[in-house]
Amino acid sequence: MDKTILIKTNASTLPSIVERTDATVIDGSLKNLFCSYLGYELVDGLHDDKNIPYYRLLRPAQILLDFEKVKSESFNELFHEWQGILEYLFINGIEQNSSTKEFKFILSQELANWLLACNDSLYYNIGMKIRKSENLSIKIDHEQFDEIVSYFMQGIRQEIDNKDYPLNIVFCNDKINESSYIVNMLSERLPFNMEILSHIRIMTFAYWKKQQFESFKDCCQIEKAVYYTRNDYNGCSVGKDKSISFENDEKGAYLKIRFYIKVLRPCNMRYDLQLHICSIPPHSIWLKTINQAISVNTSKDAVVERDFVIDFPYCNCDYKCVLFANEESINEISIRCDYYLDWLDDDHGYSDYDDPGPFLRGGALSGG
């Protein structure tokens, strides 16, 4: 059973496959750090009348956080530039023979205009500085880059519970691969700092995504489908002749289908199950879809149960039920209103006394 930590390094939307997995997503875009770095550059060199530097008179990061509240699109343009800087650092690092790496920012006039329009003399002077020169630079030295790496280390440590199952660490950026600087740094630091976690695997996003698209049939097997109803006069009942009886009244027909699903191979995947039910011609057309979800990130041979409750709109009709997992057809079964059934053997600890109603099993309804 694997555990996966996804490190999101940019603002792009993650693919839908992520929502189907049991992965933990860590925000690695470092927005607060970006606001601090760029905010400091905005106030660098500015002093008040008493020669007190601006970075002591206000919080530099707050300048950009305030700007984001009123001009989110312009803020995101600057933030996108920052994400490009992170990508470069993660792939290349900082050369050992260089003390710092300098990255240029192009500041929009919209930031300058907003600062000038604020009813604050400090913000006004910052706006005047930008208007004189739209190009600004952020300098990242080895200590600051170590701070960035330490952020990821802290986020990963918070998600590790020191169990012995494999841990996948994945950067959600296909440009970051096994040869990237950040991957090498994590590979060196994690075993040293975390001691027992020799089972950590750092893999590319593209490879991880490919692993997730596993067929439900490869990971799971439907052992059987059990049908039951309850004797509460809700429109569907079981007679003494062991047949399902659909009563033609306004309450409709209630039936529950329980799938027993055996895990063949655990995987970090949540499958979207859909049960499509439709009436079989020549009767009137009726179609209903019931959604469920199932995670098979559990031990091998474990049995997972999923219930689907069906309220039929009318009776005296045959129905076809098809189970899908992530749009892949898994199982097709039929419900016949006049089919005679056998009682379910008490092999799962159920009885007629503690269940909502009798459990039923039959050859045509076994879902095999």
C-alpha positions in Angstrom: 0.0 0.0 0.0 1.6 3.2 -1.2 1.3 6.8 0.0 1.8 9.6 -2.4 2.7 13.3 -1.7 2.2 15.6 -4.7 4.1 18.9 -4.6 2.3 21.5 -6.6 4.8 24.0 -7.8 2.6 26.3 -10.0 -0.9 27.6 -10.2 -2.1 25.4 -13.1 -5.0 23.1 -12.5 -4.2 19.6 -11.6 -5.6 16.9 -13.9 -8.8 15.1 -12.8 -6.8 11.9 -12.1 -5.5 13.5 -8.9 -9.0 13.7 -7.5 -9.4 10.0 -7.9 -6.3 9.1 -5.9 -5.5 9.1 -2.2 -2.6 11.5 -2.8 -1.8 14.4 -0.5 -1.2 17.7 -2.3 1.3 20.1 -0.8 1.2 23.7 -2.1 4.8 24.3 -3.3 4.2 27.6 -5.0 5.4 29.5 -2.0 3.2 32.5 -2.4 4.0 34.0 1.0 7.7 33.7 0.4 7.3 35.3 -3.0 5.4 38.3 -1.4 8.2 38.7 1.1 11.1 38.6 -1.4 9.5 40.9 -4.0 8.0 43.1 -1.3 11.5 43.7 0.2 12.8 44.6 -3.3 10.0 47.1 -3.7 11.0 49.0 -0.5 14.7 48.5 -0.8 16.6 51.8 -0.7 13.6 53.8 0.6 13.7 55.8 3.9 11.5 58.2 5.7 12.4 61.7 6.8 14.1 60.3 9.9 16.2 57.9 7.7 14.3 54.8 8.9 14.1 52.2 6.2 10.7 51.3 4.9 11.1 47.6 5.6 11.0 48.6 9.3 8.0 50.8 9.0 5.7 48.2 7.2 5.5 44.6 6.3 6.9 44.4 2.7 4.9 41.2 2.0 1.7 43.0 2.9 2.1 45.3 -0.1 1.5 42.5 -2.6 -1.1 40.8 -0.4 -3.1 44.0 -0.5 -2.6 44.3 -4.2 -3.9 40.8 -4.8 -7.2 41.7 -3.0 -8.0 44.4 -5.5 -6.1 43.5 -8.7 -5.9 39.7 -8.7 -5.2 39.3 -12.4 -2.2 41.7 -12.3 -1.0 40.0 -9.1 -1.2 36.6 -10.8 1.0 37.8 -13.7 3.7 38.6 -11.2 3.1 35.3 -9.4 3.5 33.5 -12.7 6.9 35.1 -13.1 7.8 33.8 -9.6 6.8 30.3 -10.5 9.2 30.4 -13.5 12.0 31.3 -11.0 11.1 28.4 -8.8 11.1 26.0 -11.8 14.6 27.2 -12.8 15.9 26.8 -9.2 14.3 23.3 -8.8 15.9 22.1 -12.1 19.3 23.9 -11.9 19.9 25.1 -8.4 22.4 27.9 -7.8 25.9 27.4 -9.1 28.4 26.7 -6.4 30.8 29.4 -7.8 28.1 32.0 -7.6 27.0 33.7 -4.3 23.5 34.7 -5.7 21.3 34.2 -8.7 19.5 37.3 -10.0 16.1 37.1 -11.6 14.4 40.1 -13.3 10.8 41.1 -12.8 8.8 43.3 -15.1 6.4 45.3 -12.9 3.2 46.5 -14.5 2.1 50.1 -14.5 -1.1 48.8 -12.8 0.9 48.1 -9.6 2.4 51.6 -9.7 -1.0 53.2 -10.4 -2.6 51.3 -7.5 0.2 52.3 -5.1 0.0 55.9 -6.1 -3.8 55.9 -5.6 -3.6 54.5 -2.1 -4.1 57.0 0.7 -0.7 56.1 2.2 2.5 58.2 1.8 4.7 55.1 2.0 2.8 53.3 -0.7 2.8 56.5 -2.8 6.6 56.7 -2.7 6.9 53.0 -3.6 4.7 53.7 -6.6 6.9 56.5 -7.7 10.0 54.2 -7.5 8.2 51.7 -9.7 7.2 54.4 -12.2 10.8 55.4 -12.6 11.9 51.9 -13.3 9.6 49.0 -14.2 12.4 46.5 -14.0 13.1 45.0 -10.7 15.4 42.1 -9.6 15.1 39.4 -7.0 18.4 38.0 -5.8 18.3 34.4 -4.4 21.4 33.3 -2.5 22.3 29.8 -1.3 20.8 30.5 2.1 17.5 31.5 0.7 17.4 28.5 -1.6 18.1 26.3 1.4 15.1 28.0 3.0 12.9 27.0 0.0 14.1 23.4 0.2 13.5 23.3 3.9 9.9 24.4 3.3 9.3 21.2 1.2 11.1 19.1 3.8 8.8 20.4 6.5 5.7 19.8 4.4 6.8 16.2 3.6 7.6 15.5 7.3 4.1 16.5 8.3 2.6 13.9 6.0 5.0 11.1 7.0 3.8 8.8 9.8 6.9 6.5 9.9 5.2 3.4 8.5 7.0 1.0 6.3 4.9 1.2 3.2 6.4 2.9 0.1 6.2 6.7 -0.1 6.0 8.4 -3.5 7.1 12.0 -3.7 6.0 13.6 -6.9 6.5 17.1 -8.3 3.5 18.2 -10.4 5.7 19.5 -13.1 6.8 17.3 -16.0 10.0 19.4 -16.4 11.2 18.3 -12.9 12.7 14.8 -13.3 15.2 12.5 -11.6 18.2 14.7 -12.7 16.8 17.9 -11.3 18.6 19.7 -8.5 15.7 19.7 -6.1 15.2 15.9 -6.5 18.9 15.2 -5.7 18.7 17.4 -2.6 15.6 15.6 -1.3 17.2 12.2 -2.1 20.2 13.2 0.0 18.3 14.7 2.9 15.3 12.5 3.5 17.1 9.2 4.4 19.6 11.1 6.6 16.9 13.1 8.4 14.1 10.6 8.5 16.3 7.6 9.2 14.0 4.6 8.5 12.5 6.0 5.3 14.7 4.2 2.9 11.5 3.2 1.0 10.9 6.8 -0.3 10.7 7.0 -4.1 10.9 10.4 -5.9 9.3 10.1 -9.3 8.2 12.3 -12.2 4.6 13.5 -12.5 4.3 11.9 -16.0 5.4 8.5 -14.7 3.1 8.8 -11.6 0.1 9.7 -13.8 0.7 6.7 -16.0 0.7 4.4 -13.0 -2.7 5.7 -11.8 -4.6 4.8 -14.9 -5.1 1.2 -13.8 -8.1 -0.8 -14.8 -10.6 -1.6 -12.1 -10.7 -5.2 -13.4 -6.9 -5.5 -12.8 -7.2 -4.3 -9.2 -10.6 -5.7 -8.1 -12.9 -8.6 -8.6 -16.7 -8.6 -8.0 -17.2 -11.7 -5.9 -21.0 -11.4 -6.0 -23.9 -9.0 -5.9 -26.6 -9.5 -3.3 -30.1 -8.1 -3.6 -32.4 -7.4 -0.7 -35.5 -5.4 0.3 -37.2 -4.6 3.5 -40.8 -5.5 4.6 -42.0 -2.0 5.3 -44.6 -1.8 2.6 -42.5 0.6 0.6 -43.6 -0.8 -2.7 -41.3 -3.8 -2.9 -41.6 -6.9 -0.7 -40.7 -10.6 -0.5 -43.5 -13.1 -0.5 -43.7 -16.5 1.2 -42.9 -18.1 -2.2 -39.5 -16.3 -2.1 -40.2 -14.1 -5.0 -39.7 -10.3 -5.4 -43.1 -8.7 -5.5 -43.5 -5.2 -7.0 -46.6 -3.5 -5.7 -48.2 -1.1 -8.1 -48.8 1.9 -5.9 -47.5 5.5 -5.6 -44.7 4.5 -3.3 -42.7 2.9 -6.0 -40.3 -0.1 -5.5 -37.3 -0.1 -3.2 -34.4 -2.5 -3.8 -30.8 -2.5 -2.6 -27.9 -4.1 -4.5 -24.8 -4.8 -2.5 -21.6 -5.5 -4.4 -18.8 -7.5 -2.6 -15.6 -6.4 -4.2 -12.3 -8.2 -3.5 -9.0 -6.3 -3.8 -6.6 -8.1 -6.0 -3.9 -5.5 -6.0 -3.9 -2.4 -3.8 -3.4 0.9 -5.6 -3.6 4.6 -4.9 -6.7 5.0 -6.9 -10.3 6.0 -6.1 -12.7 4.6 -8.6 -15.9 6.4 -9.5 -18.6 3.7 -9.6 -21.8 4.2 -11.5 -24.7 1.9 -11.6 -26.9 2.5 -14.7 -30.4 1.0 -14.4 -32.8 1.0 -17.3 -36.1 -0.7 -18.1 -35.9 -3.3 -20.8 -38.1 -2.8 -23.9 -40.9 -3.1 -24.9 -41.8 -1.3 -21.7 -41.6 2.5 -21.3 -38.0 3.8 -21.2 -36.6 4.6 -17.8 -33.0 5.3 -16.9 -31.3 6.1 -13.6 -27.7 6.5 -12.6 -26.4 6.0 -9.1 -22.9 7.2 -8.1 -20.6 5.7 -5.5 -16.8 5.8 -4.9 -14.4 3.2 -3.9 -10.8 3.2 -2.7 -8.7 0.1 -3.1 -5.7 1.5 -1.2 -6.2 -1.3 1.2 -4.7 -4.8 1.9 -4.7 -7.5 -0.7 -7.7 -9.9 -0.5 -9.7 -7.3 1.5 -13.4 -7.2 0.6 -15.0 -3.8 0.1 -18.8 -3.5 0.1 -20.8 -0.9 -1.8 -24.6 -0.5 -1.6 -26.8 1.0 -4.4 -30.4 1.8 -3.4 -32.9 1.8 -6.3 -36.3 3.4 -6.1 -38.2 2.1 -9.1 -40.8 4.4 -10.6 -43.2 1.6 -11.6 -43.6 -2.1 -11.5 -44.2 -5.1 -13.8 -41.1 -4.5 -15.7 -37.7 -6.1 -16.2 -34.6 -4.0 -15.6 -31.0 -4.1 -16.7 -28.2 -2.9 -14.4 -24.7 -2.2 -15.6 -21.9 -1.2 -13.2 -19.1 1.1 -14.5 -15.8 2.0 -12.8 -14.3 5.2 -14.3 -16.6 4.7 -17.3 -15.3 1.1 -17.8 -18.0 -1.5 -18.0 -17.5 -4.0 -15.1 -20.6 -6.0 -14.5 -24.0 -6.5 -16.1 -27.0 -7.9 -14.2 -30.7 -8.2 -14.6 -33.7 -7.7 -12.2 -36.8 -9.5 -13.1 -40.0 -8.7 -11.2 -41.3 -12.3 -11.3 -38.0 -14.2 -10.7 -37.9 -16.8 -7.9 -35.0 -16.6 -5.5 -33.2 -18.6 -2.8 -32.6 -17.2 0.6 -29.0 -16.0 1.2 -27.0 -18.4 3.3 -25.9 -16.8 6.6 -22.2 -16.7 5.5 -21.6 -13.0 6.1 -23.0 -12.8 9.7 -26.4 -11.5 8.5 -29.8 -12.9 9.7 -33.4 -12.2 9.1 -33.6 -10.7 12.6 -30.9 -8.0 12.4 -31.2 -7.0 8.8 -33.6 -4.4 7.3 -35.1 -7.3 5.4 -34.4 -10.7 4.0 -31.3 -11.1 1.9 -31.8 -12.8 -1.4 -29.6 -14.7 -3.8 -30.3 -16.3 -7.1 -28.4 -17.6 -10.1 -29.7 -15.0 -12.5 -29.2 -12.3 -10.0 -25.7 -13.3 -8.8 -24.0 -10.7 -11.0 -21.3 -13.3 -11.9 
